[in-house]
Amino acid sequence: MSTINWFPGHMHKARKEIAEVMPHVDVVIEVIDARIPFSSENPLVPSLRGDTPLIKLLNKADLADPAITALWVEKMEQEAGVKALPVSQQRPDQIRNLLNVCTSLVSERQRDVRPARAMIMGIPNVGKSTIINTLAGRVIAKTGNEAGVTKAQQKIKLENGILLTDTPGFLWPKLSPPSCGYRLAITGAIKDTVFDYADIALYAAEYLLKAYPDALKKRYGLDELPESDVELLDAIGIKRGCTRKGGGVEIQKVSSILITELRAGLLGPISWETPEMTQLEVATAKADDEKKRIEKEEADRIRRLKTKKNRR
């Protein structure tokens, strides 16, 4: 598995600006993708928010597996000061309820002094701008089906007197474990120019074969599923007419079809990670990092010994 990284310069600037504004914020709203709650939450947020109440808004819940979303909500609310809310852009009432939740998390004493101040943040293409427009009841934030549309902070006055600060979407410098990068790419959080469609389509195919075999059969009219990711792409390619002259399937074309249809929810509600899965991935990544650290220290020690010996 290769590593997918994407950290444009404006994201570094956004992180610094958020840190400067955070001490003046009463509530933090982090918009995450309900299909990938772990991969789409930013690990920098805990250190940025401190003790400030946090609302985890699991957006696009209509595209996610509801049973798995419930597991994520339960896990997230075990953390102090965190409220998790699944919402769908197809249900504006769910999104507008966020105003009441924000108000409930700010003490009466704070509200008497001044209007509640909230900050909304989230990784690119998670639907943050659409949520802002729904809350405001008018078009305020630019929207687009592309990662990284919002480029600068802006302040918006909402109902209930809430003052909302919008922030540019930003990722963290290292997407770890590596599987996070793949899931972010599948759901559209990373610019398509950063990765190879065939690479992430193979990752998606392998996962779907294990987790959602019936969805594959139904969508692509497959009576029997192949055993491997490559064979699955071949089978889908044949069904969709992605064959080359002389035989074989056009891998890039069928990969694009699979990813496009997954993003549109055409295979049904699908979640790409569970709490148990990500816990194991993190533990494995930490073990790998520790192994690499020990190997590097040993290599450095041998190199120093050789250098010392050569100087004699």
Salt bridges, closest charged atoms under 4 A:
GLU17 OE2 - LYS13 NZ 3.96
ASP26 OD2 - ARG114 NH1 2.71
GLU30 OE1 - LYS56 NZ 2.75
ASP33 OD2 - ARG35 NH2 2.69
GLU41 OE1 - LYS56 NZ 2.79
GLU77 OE2 - LYS83 NZ 3.66
GLU79 OE2 - ARG49 NH2 3.38
ASP93 OD2 - ARG91 NH2 2.88
GLU146 OE2 - LYS191 NZ 2.93
ASP166 OD1 - LYS128 NZ 2.62
ASP192 OD1 - ARG263 NH2 3.23
GLU206 OE2 - LYS210 NZ 3.78
GLU261 OE1 - ARG219 NE 3.07
GLU261 OE2 - ARG240 NH1 2.53
GLU273 OE1 - ARG183 NE 2.59
GLU281 OE1 - ARG183 NH2 2.69
GLU290 OE2 - ARG293 NH2 2.54
GLU297 OE2 - ARG293 NH1 2.55
GLU298 OE2 - ARG301 NH2 2.69
ASP300 OD2 - LYS296 NZ 3.08
ASP300 OD1 - ARG303 NH2 2.17
